[in-house]
Amino acid sequence: MRQAQELMILAWRDFDSVATPLLDALGLGHAHHRILQMVGRHPGIAVGELLDLLGITKQSLGRALGDLQARGYVQQEVGRRDRRQRLLYLSPSGAGVERQLFDVQREKLMGVYRDVGAAAIEGFRRVMQGLMDDRTRRVLDAVVTTGERSRRGRG
């Protein structure tokens, strides 16, 4: 168990650091990156859902999200059913930045995936999902379901 914990900490550090040079060049931090990832993966995610998924304070989210909006990377729309909701989408430039960040980490992950094979990849996914608490899994499931409905409604 200690080895698994140590491996996770070190693997995340090294995986996350792959994007650091690009983030530095763009003047962004890792909080910006996580927001771009989640909004890019789940277009139309509500601010509250993003807050729940990232598990950060409103102040931290507000600071990084405000910066991304000021740079024109993230756009906010009012919910169609609930006008109190603030739904987030990447702008074309934001999608481009998110894609660049994804690509540098994708290369690292693809190399590992090629080396370990399909059974290990499925095991990895199951372990990662198992490490999430029930609340996180519920929020993620809700975000995925809402996003699928939203994409059908927009398309």
C-alpha positions as CSV (number, residue, x, y, z in Angstrom):
1,M,0.0,0.0,0.0
2,R,2.8,2.4,0.8
3,Q,4.4,1.7,-2.5
4,A,1.1,2.3,-4.4
5,Q,0.7,5.6,-2.6
6,E,4.3,6.6,-3.4
7,L,4.0,5.6,-7.0
8,M,0.8,7.6,-7.4
9,I,2.3,10.7,-5.9
10,L,5.4,10.5,-8.0
11,A,3.6,9.5,-11.2
12,W,1.2,12.4,-10.9
13,R,4.0,14.8,-10.2
14,D,5.9,13.7,-13.4
15,F,2.8,13.5,-15.5
16,D,1.6,16.9,-14.5
17,S,5.0,18.4,-15.0
18,V,5.0,17.5,-18.7
19,A,2.6,20.4,-19.3
20,T,4.5,22.9,-17.1
21,P,6.8,24.4,-19.8
22,L,3.8,25.2,-22.0
23,L,1.8,26.5,-19.0
24,D,4.7,28.8,-18.1
25,A,5.0,30.0,-21.7
26,L,1.3,30.9,-21.6
27,G,1.5,32.5,-18.2
28,L,-1.0,29.9,-16.8
29,G,-0.9,27.6,-13.8
30,H,-2.0,24.1,-13.0
31,A,-5.4,25.3,-11.7
32,H,-6.0,27.0,-15.1
33,H,-5.0,23.7,-16.8
34,R,-7.4,21.6,-14.7
35,I,-10.3,24.0,-15.5
36,L,-9.5,23.9,-19.2
37,Q,-9.4,20.1,-19.1
38,M,-12.7,19.8,-17.4
39,V,-14.5,22.4,-19.4
40,G,-13.0,21.0,-22.6
41,R,-14.1,17.5,-21.7
42,H,-17.5,18.5,-20.4
43,P,-18.7,21.5,-22.5
44,G,-21.7,23.2,-20.7
45,I,-20.5,22.2,-17.3
46,A,-22.1,24.3,-14.6
47,V,-19.8,26.4,-12.4
48,G,-21.1,24.5,-9.3
49,E,-20.4,21.1,-10.9
50,L,-16.9,22.3,-11.8
51,L,-16.3,23.4,-8.3
52,D,-17.5,20.0,-7.0
53,L,-15.3,18.0,-9.4
54,L,-12.1,20.0,-8.8
55,G,-12.7,20.1,-5.0
56,I,-11.2,23.6,-4.7
57,T,-12.5,26.7,-3.0
58,K,-14.9,29.2,-4.7
59,Q,-12.1,31.8,-4.3
60,S,-9.5,29.7,-6.1
61,L,-11.9,28.7,-8.9
62,G,-13.1,32.3,-9.2
63,R,-9.5,33.6,-9.6
64,A,-8.4,31.1,-12.2
65,L,-11.7,31.0,-14.1
66,G,-11.8,34.8,-14.1
67,D,-8.4,34.9,-15.6
68,L,-9.3,32.3,-18.3
69,Q,-12.5,34.4,-19.2
70,A,-10.4,37.6,-19.3
71,R,-8.0,35.9,-21.8
72,G,-11.0,34.8,-23.9
73,Y,-10.4,31.1,-23.3
74,V,-13.6,30.3,-21.4
75,Q,-17.1,31.6,-22.2
76,Q,-20.0,31.6,-19.8
77,E,-23.7,31.2,-20.8
78,V,-26.8,31.3,-18.7
79,G,-28.6,28.0,-18.4
80,R,-31.6,27.5,-20.6
81,R,-33.7,25.7,-18.0
82,D,-32.3,27.4,-14.9
83,R,-31.2,31.0,-15.6
84,R,-29.3,31.0,-12.3
85,Q,-26.9,28.4,-13.8
86,R,-23.7,29.6,-15.4
87,L,-22.6,27.1,-18.0
88,L,-19.0,27.0,-19.2
89,Y,-17.6,26.4,-22.7
90,L,-14.2,26.8,-24.3
91,S,-13.8,29.5,-26.9
92,P,-12.0,28.5,-30.1
93,S,-8.8,29.9,-28.7
94,G,-9.4,28.2,-25.4
95,A,-10.0,24.9,-27.2
96,G,-6.7,25.4,-29.0
97,V,-4.8,26.0,-25.7
98,E,-6.5,23.0,-24.1
99,R,-5.6,20.9,-27.1
100,Q,-1.9,21.8,-26.9
101,L,-1.9,20.9,-23.2
102,F,-3.7,17.7,-23.9
103,D,-1.3,16.8,-26.7
104,V,1.8,17.1,-24.5
105,Q,0.3,14.8,-21.8
106,R,-1.3,12.5,-24.4
107,E,2.1,11.7,-25.8
108,K,3.4,10.6,-22.4
109,L,0.3,8.6,-21.7
110,M,0.2,6.9,-25.1
111,G,3.8,5.7,-24.7
112,V,2.9,4.1,-21.4
113,Y,-0.3,2.6,-22.8
114,R,1.6,1.1,-25.7
115,D,4.0,-0.5,-23.3
116,V,1.5,-2.0,-20.8
117,G,-1.4,-3.2,-23.1
118,A,-5.2,-3.3,-22.9
119,A,-5.6,-5.4,-19.7
120,A,-3.4,-3.0,-17.7
121,I,-5.2,0.0,-19.1
122,E,-8.5,-1.3,-18.1
123,G,-7.1,-2.2,-14.6
124,F,-5.7,1.3,-14.3
125,R,-9.1,2.8,-15.1
126,R,-10.8,0.7,-12.6
127,V,-8.3,1.6,-9.9
128,M,-8.6,5.3,-10.7
129,Q,-12.4,5.1,-10.5
130,G,-12.2,3.1,-7.3
131,L,-10.1,5.8,-5.7
132,M,-12.8,8.4,-6.3
133,D,-15.2,8.7,-3.5
134,D,-18.9,8.1,-4.1
135,R,-19.7,11.8,-4.2
136,T,-17.1,12.5,-6.9
137,R,-18.3,9.6,-9.0
138,R,-21.9,10.8,-8.7
139,V,-20.9,14.4,-9.7
140,L,-18.9,13.0,-12.6
141,D,-21.7,10.8,-13.8
142,A,-24.2,13.7,-13.6
143,V,-21.8,16.0,-15.5
144,V,-21.4,13.3,-18.2
145,T,-25.1,12.7,-18.5
146,T,-25.9,16.4,-18.5
147,G,-23.2,17.0,-21.2
148,E,-24.7,14.3,-23.4
149,R,-28.1,15.8,-23.1
150,S,-26.7,19.3,-23.8
151,R,-24.8,18.2,-26.9
152,R,-27.9,16.6,-28.3
153,G,-29.9,19.8,-27.6
154,R,-27.3,22.1,-29.1
155,G,-26.7,19.9,-32.2
